[in-house]
Amino acid sequence: MSSGGRLKIERVIGNNVVLVLDETTGKEFVLLGKGIGFASKDASPLEADDPRIEKRFRLDDRDQMKDYQTLLEGIPAEVIRISENIIEMAAQRFERQINYKLYLALPSHIHFAVYRLKNGMDIVNPFLYETKMVFVREYEIACEAAAMIREAFQVDIPEDEIGFLSFHIHSGIADVSVGQIIKYTNLIHSLVATIEQRGCIGIPREGTDYVRLISHFRYMIERIVNRKTTDNPFMQEIKKTRDQEYALALELRKLMEEQLHSEVPEDEVGYMAMHLYRLFQALSSNT
């Protein structure tokens, strides 16, 4: 998009989001910027170098752009307003810029969630407990977001839906898709289940041992996906003295590699074995 050109606003999506047409090239863009849609009207002109523009993006597939326009046309302005308030709150709390895709994904999610709840459709989140433990700050923001939605649409927001709102907030903060977040959370759920099954134990969900375990898994998954693993100076000692825990860690490694499609370094296996040893020691001392 050339600087100094003229754009036409095709739709004011919200105070901070507008859909525009570059009349020179015929290309459509979504622009994001503080107050860029405030007091603007459809079909009004906009300078391409307007200082309020912070982000701009274009869907290359014209059919995809049309689908996006159709989607937004069905979303009430109140949903857009609440979504922007939630995003602004998240940006302030985390003191970072939010991925622009959340401006598109969150209104759609809230609109559909309200529809489901008003029509008596259940919302089930099988990863709610893990979500509350892993995404603590996101969950706190999601609770406040739920209060906004409840007040605006007179509908109760269950904890399961607050969990899904947490996913979307983390998605915007961490620049990772909601699908990936669910995938990683499901993996953590599977890892814990395997530990409980192989160790013939139950890990109390309200205890600090569980929080430490899933926090370790969360950051380990991030390291593996981003290929930022670190050396483990205790590897040889662990393999010799913690053979049972190491064997279980190897099984967890296989599960992780199958789901992440990435190699899990041996150093990470060693760290898993260390955490498993501490976990089993803690649980045995509590019985």
N, C-alpha and C positions, 0 to 999 in steps of 0.2 A: 504494500500500500504506500503510495508515494506521499511524501511529506508535502503539506500545503494544498492537497487536493480537497475536493468537496465530496462529502458523503450525504446520503439521505437516510434518516432513521426510518426503518421499516416497522420496528416495534420496540416500544419501551417495555422491557421485561421487568425491570425494577429500578429502584433509585440508583443502583450501581451497575446495571447491566442493560445494554441496548443491542438490538440487532440492526445492522446497517447495510446499505448497498453502496458500493463504489460505482457511481454512474459512468465512470470512464472505462472501467474494465468489466463491469457487469458482475463482479464477484461480491458475495455476501460474507459479512464478518460479524462476529460477536465481540463487542467491546466491553471491557470491565474497567471501572474507575470510580473513585469516590464521588458520588453525586452526579454522575454523568447522565443519569436518566431523570434526575429531579427537575420538575417543571418543563421537561421536554415533551414534545408531541410527535405522534406518528407523522411521517412525511416531512418533518422539519429538517433543515440542513444542519450539518455538523462538520467542522473543520477536521481534516485528517490529523493535524498536528495539535489538536486540542490538548492542553496540558493535563486535563483530568484523566486522559486515557492511560491506564496502567498496564493493561494486557489486551491483546487482540488475538483472535484465532479464527481460522476458517476450516469448515468441514469440506474436505476436497470433493466428496461425493455429493452432488447436488440433490440426489434423492434423500440422502442422509440429512442434509440441511432442511429439506422440506418436511421430513418426518419430525425434525426437531421443532420447527415452527408449529406444526400441527399439535405436537405434544404440549407446547407452552400455551397455545390458544385455549386448551382445556383446563389450564391451571388457574384457579382464582387469584386475584391480586393479593388477597390476604395471605395466601400460602407463600407467595413470592416475598411479601414483606417480612413474614416471620422467618423465612429461610435466611434472608439477608441479615436479620438481627442475630440469629444463631451463629452465622458465619463471622460476623463482626465480633461477637462475644468470644468465639474461639480464637480469633486472631489476636485479640487483646490479652487473653489469658495465657496463650502460649508465646506471645510476643514474636510472631512470625507471620509471613504472608501465606495465605491459604491458596491451595491449588485451584485455579479457575474452574475446573471441572465440577467442583462442589456446588457452584452456582447453578449448574444444570441438574446435577444428580439429586441434590437435597430437596428442591421443590417437588420433583417427580415422586420421590420416595414419600414425603409427607402427605402429598395429595392422595396417593394410593392407600397409605396407612389409615388416613382419616376415613376414606371410603369404606375400607374393610371393617373398621371398628364400628362405624355407624350402621353397617349392614349385618352386624353380629358375626362377622367372620373372625375366627381365631388367628392370633399371631403367636407362633411358637418359635422360641429361640433355644435350641439345644445347647448353646454355648454361653448361656447367660452368666453362670457363675465365673467361668474363666474370663469373660469380658469384664466383669466388675473387678476382678483381681488384677488383670493385666493392664487394662486401660482405665486406670482410676480417675485421672483428671478428665478424660473424655466422658466418662460416665457421669461425673458431677455436672458437666456442661449439659449433657443429654437430659439430666433430670430437670434442669432449669428450662431447657427447650420443651420438654414435655408439659411443663406448667404453662408455657406460652400457648402451645397447641390446644391444651385443655380449655384454657380461658377463651380462646378465639372461636373454637368449634364445639364447645360444650360436650366433649367426649373424653371419657377416661382413657388414659394412656397406660397400658400394662407395662410391667418391668421388662417383659420380653421385647417390646417395641423400643423401650429406652436403650436396651442392649444394641438393637440395630441402628439407632440414632448414633450411638457411640462409635460404631463401625464407620459410619459416614463421616463423623467429625475427625476420627483418626485418619481416614483416607485423605481428607483435605489437608491435614497437617503434615502427614508423612509422605505425601505424594505416592501413594500406593493404592491400587484399586480395592474396592470393597470385596470383590471376588477373591483376591489374594489374601486379604485379612481373614476372611472366613476359612479359606484353605489352611492358613497357618494356625488358626485357632482350632480347627478340626484336628490338625496334626497333633497339637499339644494335648487335646482331649484323648486321642488315640495312644499317645506315649504314656500318659498317666494310667490309662486303662491297662496297658501292657504291663507296667510296673506292678500294679495291684494284682493282676492275674498271676504273673510269674512269682511274685513275692508272697502270694496268699495273704495279702494285707488290705486294709482299707485306710486310705489317707484322709483324715478329717479335713473337710473342705474349709472349715472356719479357722484352722490352725495356721501358724506362721510357717510350718514345714511345707505346707502345700503352696503357700504364696512364694516361698523361696524357690521351690521346684519349678513352678510354671514361669516364674520370672527368668530363671536360668534358661529354660527352653525358649522363651520368647527372644531373648537377646542372642542366644546361640543360633537360632533360625535366621535372624537378621544378619549375623556375621557370615553365615554360610552363603546366604543368598547374595550378599554384597562382596563375598570373597575377601573378608577381612579377619580371618581367624588368626589366633596368636599361638606361639609355641607353649608347650606344657613341659616345664622342667622336671616334673615328677612322673613322667610317662613310664620309665622302666620300673620304678618302685611300685607304681600302681599295678602294673601287669603281674608282678611277682607276689605282692601281698594282698591284693584285692581282686583275686581271680574270679570270684563269683559275681561281684559287681561289674567287673570288666566284661564278663561273658554276657551279662544282661545289657550292658551299654552297647555291645556289638550288635545285639538284636535290635535295639532302638535305632542304631545307626542305619541298619538295613531298611527299617521302616521309613526313616527320614529321607534316605536316598531315593526310595521308590516314589515318595510323594513330592519331593522338592526337585527331582531330576538333577540333583547336584551331588558331587562327592562330599562326604563328611570326613574331614581330615582326622587322622588318628589322635592328634592332640585334643580335639574336641571330644572324642570317645573317652579319653582319659579324664577330662573334666566331668563328663557325665558320670563316670564310675565314682569319682570323688563325691559328687552330690548324692549319688545313690547310697554310698556307705554312710554318709552323715544322716541321710533320711532314715535308713534302716536302724541306725544306732539311736536316733531320737525317738522313733516309734517304739522300739523295744524298751527303752527306759521309761516310757509313759504307760506301759502295760503292767 
